[in-house]
Amino acid sequence: MHNEPSGHIQDLFRDARQYEAAEDHYNAVKLYKRIVKDAPDWAAPFLRLGHIYKYRQEWKPALYYNKRAIALQVENRQAWWDVGIAATALKKRKLARRVWSKFGYSKRNDRWQPASVQLSFGGQLEVMWVQRIGPCLGHIRSIPQPASGRRYGDQVLIDNILCGHHNSGAYRLPIYQELGLLKGSHYRSFSCLLIDPADRDIQLLQKLCYDRKMGFEVWGNAAEAFSFRPRGGQPEYYAFNLKDERELLVSIAALREEDALQALSDWEVISLKAFAEFRAHQVC
């Protein structure tokens, strides 16, 4: 159904869109809710309410309004996808499976390509690598900054709307918005300075960590990220090349402090290099 509302209702909708563009979600939601009462057969305001509640991570209203939108506009793929995200967040597994099956996904479909997620906190932006395990789920495989509130191994919800690409010498991954923590990890974050490391020394420590099922990250790269927006395209995020740094800040994700220290001790013996200023971090 695609019923067109009156001119007055469309004026209210334009006002609501302006509030939404200005990030005044209180007044936007207030107007959209007024519109759906006066024009219950018009899908557009239901879609906007579903969109707002999704990014506010308020999953019950996000599910409700996207389902109402689908009832009026059954071919709307984004609304279906957002129902799948909300159902996953609310652990409505039967509904989530039904939605994902419409997109051709099943429980046996486990060949998901890695991606990156974008997380905003305290006026900062961090891009993290995730190993996807489903249409809207993934485990964080970077070691996030402690202020982000995220840990290595956290299971997070992932949006499906592309918002850029994450580049390094080894990969170019799509970036999606992170939509909240679904299941927390028990990994802890530790950091230290590697003294005068060569590339092979960094690769060695990474391998020692990975062999022990621990995370490893050059935090210098994470902290020094910048973005470049191609004309007419999505933003591209790159990491600076930190070769020839006399002291390089790195992080290890481990279940226990002694596991991280053992990996560093083994690294010292093999590389004949040293580390300093080891510390544990509290995730905010």
N, C-alpha and C positions, 0 to 999 in steps of 0.2 A: 504494500500500500504506500502511495506517495501523495498523500493529500496536502495540497498547498494551503497554508493558513492565510488569514486576513492580513491586510497591510499593517494594521496596528500590531499584530503579533510578530510580524517580521521586523518591525521597528524595534520591538522589545528584544528580539533575538540579536539584532545588530548591536544594541546597547550591551547585552550580556557578553557578546563576543569582545567588545571593547574592554569591558571589565576584566575578562579572562586574559586578554593580551597584555593588560597592565598588571597582571598577577594579583588582581583584587578578586580572589576566589570567593570571598564571602558574598559580595554583591552579585557576582556572576551566578553562583549557585542559587541565590535567592530569586533572581530573575528567571533562570531556567526552570525552577520549580513552579513558578507562577505560570510560565508558558505551557508546561506539560499539563497543568490543570485545565487551561483554556483551550489547548489544542492537543488532546490526548492521542490523536491519530497521526501526528507528525513526528517522524523519527529523529530529526536533527537535534532537538534539545535533549532527548534521551541519550544520544551519542555523546554530546558534549558533557553531560553529567557523568556518564560512564568514564570518559576520558579524564576528567578532573579527579574523580575519586580514585582512579587507578594510580595516578601520579602522587596522590596524597596517601596511597597505600591503605585506603579504607575499603577493605575488600568486600564487605557485605553490600554497601550501596553500589560499589563498582559492578558487582555481579547482578544486582537487581536492575540497574539502569541499562546495562548492556543487553540483558535478556529482554527487557521491554523494547529496546531498539530493534533487536532481531525479530521480535514478533511483528514489527511493522516493516522491516527491511531485511528479509531473510537472506538475501544474497550478500550482505555486508560482511566481508571476510575479516576485517579488523575487529568488528564487534564480536564475532565468533571467537577470534583469537583472545580477545580480552576476557571473554567468559572463561576460556580455558585457563588463563593466568589466574583469575580470581578464584576459580574452582580449585586450582592447585594450591593457592595460598591458604584457602579455607579447609584444605584436606577433604574436599568433596571428590574423592577419587573416581567414583563411578561417572559423575558428570564430566570430570576432566578427561577420562579415557574416551568418553563418547565424542567430546569435542575434538580431541587430537586425532581420533580415527577419521574424522571428516577431512582432515588435512593429510591423511595417508600415513600417520605415525602409529606405531604399535609398541607394546612393551618389549618386543624383540628387536626393535630398531634402535641399536645402541652405537651406530657408527656416526656419532656426532662430531662435527668439526670444532676445534677450539675457537674461542672468540674472546673479546675483551669487554669489560663492563666499565661504565663511567659512574663514579660515586662522588657526590658533592658533600662536603662537611666543613663547617666553620669558615665558609668563604673560599675553600680550597677545592680543587678538582684533582681526582686521582683516577688513573686508568689502570685496571688490573686484568691480568690474563685469567680466564676461567676455562676449565674443562667441562664442556656441556654434557649433561646426562639425560636430557630431554628437551622438548620444545621450549620450555621456559625455565629450566633449572640448570645449575652448574655449580661446580666446586671451585673456589678461588685457589689458583695455583701460583699467584704472586704472594709476596709478603706485604700486606698493606701497611701504611703508616699507622702507628698506634692511635693517633687522634681520629682515625676514620671509623673506629668502632668495629672493624672487621679483622678476621684472622685468616691465616693460611688454612685451607680446608673447609672454611665455612660453606654451607650450601645456601645459595642465594637465588632469588627470582630474577629473571632476565626478560626485558622487553624485546619486542621483535622489530622495532623501528630503528633503522640504521641512523647513527648520529656521528659517524666518522670512521676513520681507520687508524690502527695502531701499528707503527712501523719499527722494525729494527733490521739489522743485517740478515736475520734468519727468517723473518716472517712479515706478513702484512695481514692483520686480523681485523675483521669488522668490529665496531664498537657499538654496544647497546646500553641503554640505561639500566642500572641496577635498581630493582624494585623492592628490595627488602631482604632481610635475613630470614630464612626458613628453618635452618638447623645449624646451631653453633658448633664450632670445632673445639677440640681440646688442645690444639697446638698452641705453644707460646712463642713469642717473638724475642729474639736476641740480636744484638748487633756488636760489631767491633770494627776496628780499623786494621786493614791489611797494610803492612809496611813495605813500600816499594815493590808491589806485585807486578809480574809480567802477565801477559794474557794466559800463558800456560798454567800459571799459579792459580789464577781465578778459575779456570776450567777444571783444574784438579780439585779445588775445594767444592765446586759445584758437584762434581762426580762423587766425591766422598759423601756429600749430603744426600744426593739422590739415591746412592746405593743403600743408605740407611733409612730410606723413606722419609727424609726430612726435606724441607723447602730451603731454597737458596735464592737470594736476590742481591743485586748490586743496588743498594739504596741510593747511591749517588745518581744513577740513571733515573730512578723514580722521582727524586727530588728535583732534577734538572730538566724535566720534560717540558717541551714547548709545543705550541700548535701552529699550524700553517693552514690557512683556508684557501684552496684553489678557487679561482674565479668560477662562480656558478656551481661549485661542488661542495662536498662535505669536508669538515675539518680533518686534517691529517696530523697525527701525534707522533713525534719522533723522540728518540733518546740521544743525548749528546754522546759523542765518542770520548770516553774518559781514559784513553791510553796515556801512559807516562805519568799517571798520578802517583806522587810519592806516598800518599796515604789515601786509601780507598775505603769508603764506608760500605760495609756489606751486612746483610742480615741472614740469619738462619732461623727457620721454624722447626721446633722440636717439641716433643711431648715433655721432655725433662731437660733441665739445665745441664746436667752432667753429659747428656747425649751430644749437645751442641759443643761443649768443651772438649769432649773426646774427639770429635771430628776435627776441631781446630788443632788439637795436640798432634793428631796423626798428620795433618796437613803440614805442620811445622817440621816434623821429622822428615817427611818426603821432599818438601819444597826447599828446605833450609831457609825459609823466610819466617817472619814473626808477625804476631798480631798484638794489638794493644786496645785498651779502653773497652773491654768486654762489659756488656751490661744487658740486663733483662728489662723488658718493656711491659708496662701495664696497658692493656687495650682500654681505651676510654669508652 
